[in-house]
Amino acid sequence: MPIRLALVSIGIVFSIGLLLIDAESARTAFPGTNGQIVFQSDRESDGDIYVVNPDGTAVANITSSASFDHDPSWSRDGTKIVFQSDRLDSNSEIYVMDADGSDVQRLTDNDSGDWDPAFSPDGSKIVFTATRDGNDEVYVMNANGSGQTNISNSPLFDGAAAFSPDGSKIAFTTSRDGNGEVYVMNPDGSQPVNLTNRPATYDENPSWSPDGSKIAYSAAGDIYVMNADGGGRVNTTDDDSGSDNSPAWSPDGSMIAFTSDRSGSKDVFVMNANGSGQTNITNRAGFDGVPDWGPVTATPFGVVWGDSDCSGSVDPVDSLLTLRHDAGLSTDTGSCPDMGRVLYLQDLSVRRWGDVDCGGQLTPVDSLKLLRHDAGLGVTQENGCPEIGSGVTVSS
């Protein structure tokens, strides 16, 4: 049975003296530079949320409350953490705070439990699990807590949900087939598809890779990685000395953090995405686990869309830069982002620097559009792509 089913009443958990236990969790790694790992811990007696560097240094408590704070998840830009807590009543509710633990805001207020929160890619939505309909269901709400909506609507367990990096799918754990399986569905709950389809195992806790091509998950005490369509399944931990669960990809896609008890207590481990280099980074008696790997917080700066060298205007030099990049030649963009680099606009939409038509890659079409703009001719952009020459704010 899913671990989360034992958490229907947080009050019961405390009454029997279990301070921290494994939680169902789902994660999404948004593209970026590897930053800190956030996790839950009992190292100061109560349950708190901590951050740590990927090498295990600079451990810091960021909640320091007398309540049970757990299951943290980063926003795409690394400035917010959404989590669950019982700090204001006897059941678990969803809260959000700044990355340093300040400005805590309560988002849900319900007589039943709410948990497993995770942001959408653009930060406007939060997906979470709730028992308010008599069983665990996947809900989505606006980032301010409004518009709470049941999107799974199944009589059996649905939970541990996370948006894909592009926001087009939600992966989640369900028992609707009589055992635990990892499914994906559309953001409105339609078209659910079983990805794991293994009747003999309990597959749970899906985690999207930053490019959306892979999903890590836990099953039978190990961490598996599969393609986003369910194919190419690989056991990456393959360790018989303990139980491994709650995987979370790094923002650059090269590593995975996870929880393991192979050292005799629950600890946060990191490993390369292929399973090599498995390393305990918390390494203490007690409970440390349910990690999420955040990005380095980017510094926004203002530029002109299409101005690939950040000279202040869109001119033939920008077309030359994109042509050189397309030909595989070197490009010097000065203080501007490197050509082809993934970045975010102010609305947190993903773009590549130099991809002026937002087609996903740098091609001669980008140079043609820049040349037309420089010549004063009309340029048609795709919906949602900035107009060439318009001011934008990006975070690299």
C-alpha positions as semicolon CSV with decimal commas, in nm:
position;residue;x (nm);y (nm);z (nm)
1;M;0,000;0,000;0,000
2;P;0,126;0,350;-0,061
3;I;0,313;0,503;0,228
4;R;0,095;0,810;0,211
5;L;-0,212;0,611;0,314
6;A;-0,057;0,584;0,661
7;L;-0,054;0,962;0,683
8;V;-0,428;1,028;0,652
9;S;-0,426;1,155;1,007
10;I;-0,114;1,347;1,101
11;G;-0,241;1,352;1,457
12;I;-0,227;0,972;1,468
13;V;0,129;0,983;1,340
14;F;0,233;1,204;1,628
15;S;0,034;1,012;1,891
16;I;0,228;0,694;1,823
17;G;0,558;0,878;1,838
18;L;0,660;0,867;1,475
19;L;0,808;1,208;1,411
20;L;0,914;1,173;1,051
21;I;0,844;0,895;0,806
22;D;0,875;0,858;0,432
23;A;0,635;1,069;0,232
24;E;0,494;1,020;-0,111
25;S;0,653;1,285;-0,329
26;A;0,680;1,388;-0,690
27;R;0,931;1,630;-0,832
28;T;1,018;1,828;-1,143
29;A;1,367;1,955;-1,218
30;F;1,347;2,278;-1,414
31;P;1,647;2,354;-1,639
32;G;1,925;2,553;-1,476
33;T;2,248;2,544;-1,282
34;N;2,261;2,306;-0,986
35;G;2,192;2,488;-0,662
36;Q;2,101;2,372;-0,312
37;I;1,901;2,065;-0,215
38;V;1,604;2,118;0,014
39;F;1,493;1,831;0,239
40;Q;1,308;1,745;0,560
41;S;1,485;1,643;0,881
42;D;1,430;1,560;1,248
43;R;1,775;1,683;1,357
44;E;1,627;1,944;1,593
45;S;1,365;1,707;1,740
46;D;1,064;1,843;1,551
47;G;1,024;1,816;1,175
48;D;1,187;2,105;0,990
49;I;1,293;2,193;0,638
50;Y;1,662;2,234;0,561
51;V;1,884;2,322;0,267
52;V;2,226;2,175;0,192
53;N;2,488;2,208;-0,080
54;P;2,515;1,907;-0,314
55;D;2,844;1,808;-0,144
56;G;2,680;1,799;0,200
57;T;2,818;2,131;0,327
58;A;2,632;2,437;0,460
59;V;2,333;2,259;0,614
60;A;2,081;2,520;0,731
61;N;1,738;2,502;0,897
62;I;1,502;2,741;0,717
63;T;1,175;2,677;0,906
64;S;1,279;2,632;1,272
65;S;0,920;2,594;1,390
66;A;0,774;2,375;1,664
67;S;0,546;2,210;1,409
68;F;0,590;1,933;1,155
69;D;0,717;2,097;0,832
70;H;0,798;1,862;0,548
71;D;0,780;1,763;0,179
72;P;0,940;2,082;0,032
73;S;0,951;2,161;-0,340
74;W;1,126;2,446;-0,526
75;S;0,975;2,694;-0,767
76;R;1,134;2,710;-1,108
77;D;1,328;3,030;-1,037
78;G;1,454;2,908;-0,698
79;T;1,295;3,195;-0,505
80;K;1,006;3,005;-0,343
81;I;0,954;2,674;-0,163
82;V;0,612;2,516;-0,125
83;F;0,570;2,266;0,160
84;Q;0,321;2,105;0,397
85;S;0,284;2,174;0,768
86;D;0,050;2,127;1,064
87;R;0,165;2,454;1,224
88;L;-0,179;2,611;1,260
89;D;-0,406;2,311;1,314
90;S;-0,399;1,936;1,364
91;N;-0,394;1,838;0,999
92;S;-0,150;1,903;0,716
93;E;-0,195;2,214;0,499
94;I;-0,001;2,364;0,208
95;Y;0,223;2,666;0,269
96;V;0,467;2,867;0,059
97;M;0,771;3,064;0,172
98;D;1,069;3,249;0,033
99;A;1,380;3,039;-0,023
100;D;1,534;3,161;0,303
101;G;1,226;3,057;0,504
102;S;1,078;3,406;0,536
103;D;0,732;3,534;0,437
104;V;0,542;3,209;0,507
105;Q;0,192;3,210;0,355
106;R;-0,083;2,954;0,414
107;L;-0,252;2,838;0,092
108;T;-0,504;2,572;0,200
109;D;-0,746;2,556;0,493
110;N;-0,939;2,233;0,500
111;D;-1,057;1,983;0,761
112;S;-0,883;1,699;0,578
113;G;-0,516;1,668;0,489
114;D;-0,344;1,845;0,200
115;W;0,010;1,745;0,101
116;D;0,262;1,666;-0,174
117;P;0,276;2,019;-0,323
118;A;0,472;2,110;-0,637
119;F;0,482;2,420;-0,858
120;S;0,389;2,439;-1,225
121;P;0,668;2,554;-1,460
122;D;0,541;2,913;-1,481
123;G;0,481;2,932;-1,105
124;S;0,111;3,014;-1,148
125;K;-0,023;2,677;-1,027
126;I;0,046;2,425;-0,752
127;V;-0,046;2,058;-0,776
128;F;-0,104;1,870;-0,450
129;T;-0,279;1,573;-0,289
130;A;-0,592;1,605;-0,075
131;T;-0,823;1,363;0,109
132;R;-1,121;1,600;0,121
133;D;-1,329;1,375;-0,109
134;G;-1,290;1,070;0,113
135;N;-0,979;0,936;-0,056
136;D;-0,651;1,074;-0,189
137;E;-0,696;1,281;-0,505
138;V;-0,475;1,505;-0,717
139;Y;-0,575;1,871;-0,691
140;V;-0,453;2,184;-0,869
141;M;-0,485;2,538;-0,735
142;N;-0,360;2,884;-0,824
143;A;-0,034;2,983;-0,656
144;N;-0,224;3,209;-0,416
145;G;-0,442;2,917;-0,299
146;S;-0,755;3,003;-0,498
147;G;-0,934;2,775;-0,744
148;Q;-0,867;2,443;-0,569
149;T;-0,988;2,174;-0,810
150;N;-0,992;1,792;-0,805
151;I;-0,849;1,677;-1,139
152;S;-0,804;1,302;-1,082
153;N;-1,156;1,206;-0,961
154;S;-1,085;0,840;-0,893
155;P;-1,222;0,629;-0,605
156;L;-0,872;0,491;-0,537
157;F;-0,540;0,648;-0,438
158;D;-0,409;0,928;-0,663
159;G;-0,126;1,147;-0,541
160;A;0,243;1,241;-0,554
161;A;0,189;1,454;-0,864
162;A;0,421;1,688;-1,057
163;F;0,396;1,896;-1,375
164;S;0,631;1,818;-1,662
165;P;0,894;2,090;-1,726
166;D;0,692;2,225;-2,020
167;G;0,364;2,208;-1,828
168;S;0,191;1,981;-2,081
169;K;0,156;1,674;-1,853
170;I;0,125;1,580;-1,488
171;A;0,290;1,260;-1,362
172;F;0,140;1,097;-1,053
173;T;0,114;0,778;-0,848
174;T;-0,211;0,582;-0,849
175;S;-0,353;0,254;-0,720
176;R;-0,641;0,249;-0,969
177;D;-0,503;-0,073;-1,124
178;G;-0,488;-0,252;-0,786
179;N;-0,122;-0,172;-0,724
180;G;0,100;0,133;-0,745
181;E;0,168;0,265;-1,094
182;V;0,311;0,586;-1,237
183;Y;0,068;0,758;-1,472
184;V;0,068;1,080;-1,672
185;M;-0,236;1,290;-1,754
186;N;-0,318;1,626;-1,907
187;P;-0,316;1,925;-1,670
188;D;-0,696;1,911;-1,653
189;G;-0,689;1,542;-1,552
190;S;-0,794;1,406;-1,890
191;Q;-0,633;1,119;-2,082
192;P;-0,457;0,932;-1,798
193;V;-0,197;0,684;-1,926
194;N;-0,021;0,408;-1,731
195;L;0,356;0,436;-1,790
196;T;0,495;0,165;-1,563
197;N;0,230;-0,109;-1,596
198;R;0,398;-0,357;-1,362
199;P;0,133;-0,550;-1,162
200;A;0,390;-0,716;-0,934
201;T;0,551;-0,397;-0,799
202;Y;0,446;-0,070;-0,638
203;D;0,580;0,208;-0,862
204;E;0,560;0,559;-0,715
205;N;0,715;0,904;-0,660
206;P;0,775;1,018;-1,020
207;S;1,035;1,288;-1,090
208;W;1,076;1,463;-1,425
209;S;1,419;1,529;-1,574
210;P;1,475;1,897;-1,664
211;D;1,435;1,835;-2,037
212;G;1,119;1,630;-1,981
213;S;1,257;1,325;-2,164
214;K;1,298;1,102;-1,854
215;I;1,108;1,016;-1,539
216;A;1,278;0,875;-1,231
217;Y;1,064;0,687;-0,978
218;S;1,094;0,445;-0,688
219;A;0,990;0,079;-0,688
220;A;1,075;-0,220;-0,470
221;G;1,340;-0,026;-0,279
222;D;1,529;0,106;-0,581
223;I;1,534;0,414;-0,804
224;Y;1,442;0,354;-1,167
225;V;1,468;0,582;-1,467
226;M;1,248;0,544;-1,775
227;N;1,171;0,742;-2,087
228;A;0,878;0,981;-2,056
229;D;0,665;0,737;-2,258
230;G;0,740;0,451;-2,017
231;G;1,003;0,277;-2,229
232;G;1,371;0,213;-2,158
233;R;1,334;0,131;-1,789
234;V;1,667;0,107;-1,597
235;N;1,732;0,029;-1,230
236;T;1,987;0,297;-1,134
237;T;2,051;0,219;-0,766
238;D;2,017;-0,162;-0,769
239;D;2,117;-0,185;-0,403
240;D;2,003;-0,466;-0,173
241;S;2,134;-0,310;0,150
242;G;1,841;-0,073;0,201
243;S;1,540;0,104;0,055
244;D;1,583;0,391;-0,193
245;N;1,297;0,629;-0,276
246;S;1,188;0,989;-0,343
247;P;1,416;1,070;-0,640
248;A;1,472;1,428;-0,759
249;W;1,676;1,528;-1,066
250;S;1,934;1,805;-1,058
251;P;1,855;2,114;-1,270
252;D;2,133;2,032;-1,519
253;G;2,005;1,674;-1,556
254;S;2,337;1,513;-1,468
255;M;2,248;1,387;-1,117
256;I;1,965;1,256;-0,900
257;A;1,911;1,308;-0,527
258;F;1,715;1,048;-0,331
259;T;1,640;0,909;0,015
260;S;1,801;0,585;0,136
261;D;1,825;0,391;0,463
262;R;2,121;0,177;0,351
263;S;2,343;0,342;0,617
264;G;2,113;0,238;0,901
265;S;1,910;0,562;0,909
266;K;1,733;0,776;0,653
267;D;1,975;0,999;0,462
268;V;1,988;1,211;0,149
269;F;2,206;1,062;-0,123
270;V;2,315;1,197;-0,460
271;M;2,429;1,002;-0,762
272;N;2,503;1,049;-1,129
273;A;2,195;1,004;-1,348
274;N;2,326;0,664;-1,465
275;G;2,344;0,540;-1,104
276;S;2,718;0,574;-1,052
277;G;2,879;0,767;-0,768
278;Q;2,610;0,710;-0,504
279;T;2,707;0,933;-0,210
280;N;2,552;0,999;0,131
281;I;2,554;1,378;0,184
282;T;2,368;1,404;0,519
283;N;2,516;1,098;0,693
284;R;2,371;1,116;1,043
285;A;2,157;0,908;1,277
286;G;1,796;1,016;1,241
287;F;1,578;1,114;0,947
288;D;1,691;1,323;0,649
289;G;1,499;1,275;0,329
290;V;1,242;1,365;0,062
291;P;1,484;1,597;-0,124
292;D;1,421;1,841;-0,406
293;W;1,709;1,989;-0,604
294;G;1,681;2,362;-0,672
295;P;1,852;2,592;-0,919
296;V;2,094;2,872;-0,856
297;T;1,876;3,180;-0,833
298;A;1,929;3,374;-1,153
299;T;1,984;3,750;-1,168
300;P;1,736;3,911;-1,411
301;F;1,863;4,167;-1,661
302;G;1,695;4,374;-1,931
303;V;1,774;4,326;-2,300
304;V;1,614;4,369;-2,643
305;W;1,466;4,056;-2,798
306;G;1,674;3,964;-3,103
307;D;1,975;4,168;-2,991
308;S;2,203;3,865;-2,967
309;D;2,515;4,062;-2,871
310;C;2,333;4,299;-2,631
311;S;2,459;4,604;-2,820
312;G;2,131;4,785;-2,760
313;S;1,972;4,739;-3,103
314;V;1,890;4,465;-3,351
315;D;2,131;4,495;-3,644
316;P;2,313;4,277;-3,904
317;V;2,570;4,172;-3,644
318;D;2,295;3,978;-3,467
319;S;2,206;3,798;-3,792
320;L;2,574;3,715;-3,843
321;L;2,596;3,572;-3,492
322;T;2,299;3,342;-3,547
323;L;2,431;3,232;-3,886
324;R;2,771;3,154;-3,733
325;H;2,604;2,954;-3,456
326;D;2,395;2,761;-3,709
327;A;2,713;2,683;-3,905
328;G;2,888;2,556;-3,592
329;L;3,130;2,849;-3,577
330;S;3,228;3,040;-3,266
331;T;3,013;3,331;-3,152
332;D;3,120;3,610;-2,919
333;T;2,813;3,754;-2,746
334;G;3,008;3,960;-2,492
335;S;2,810;4,009;-2,171
336;C;2,499;3,866;-2,338
337;P;2,390;3,502;-2,284
338;D;2,567;3,246;-2,502
339;M;2,385;3,163;-2,824
340;G;2,150;2,869;-2,772
341;R;2,158;2,897;-2,395
342;V;1,834;2,814;-2,218
343;L;1,696;3,112;-2,028
344;Y;1,367;3,241;-1,890
345;L;1,172;3,549;-1,982
346;Q;0,999;3,752;-1,713
347;D;0,695;3,523;-1,741
348;L;0,927;3,224;-1,673
349;S;0,870;3,081;-2,020
350;V;1,167;2,887;-2,153
351;R;1,357;3,033;-2,447
352;R;1,695;2,990;-2,615
353;W;1,901;3,303;-2,663
354;G;1,912;3,384;-3,034
355;D;1,602;3,178;-3,117
356;V;1,410;3,489;-3,222
357;D;1,109;3,300;-3,362
358;C;1,084;3,075;-3,052
359;G;1,096;2,766;-3,271
360;G;1,305;2,576;-3,017
361;Q;1,634;2,582;-3,207
362;L;1,861;2,840;-3,373
363;T;1,811;2,812;-3,749
364;P;1,857;3,032;-4,059
365;V;1,496;3,140;-4,010
366;D;1,612;3,339;-3,707
367;S;1,875;3,518;-3,915
368;L;1,619;3,587;-4,189
369;K;1,379;3,741;-3,940
370;L;1,655;3,956;-3,794
371;L;1,756;4,075;-4,141
372;R;1,395;4,159;-4,228
373;H;1,361;4,352;-3,904
374;D;1,686;4,542;-3,972
375;A;1,559;4,628;-4,323
376;G;1,233;4,761;-4,184
377;L;1,021;4,479;-4,331
378;G;0,739;4,306;-4,151
379;V;0,820;4,016;-3,919
380;T;0,553;3,770;-3,804
381;Q;0,616;3,602;-3,469
382;E;0,461;3,290;-3,321
383;N;0,205;3,339;-3,045
384;G;0,383;3,404;-2,715
385;C;0,716;3,492;-2,878
386;P;0,837;3,848;-2,806
387;E;0,835;4,095;-3,093
388;I;1,184;4,150;-3,231
389;G;1,325;4,467;-3,084
390;S;1,093;4,466;-2,783
391;G;1,237;4,504;-2,435
392;V;1,242;4,185;-2,227
393;T;1,381;4,080;-1,892
394;V;1,557;3,745;-1,882
395;S;1,711;3,524;-1,616
396;S;1,992;3,307;-1,743
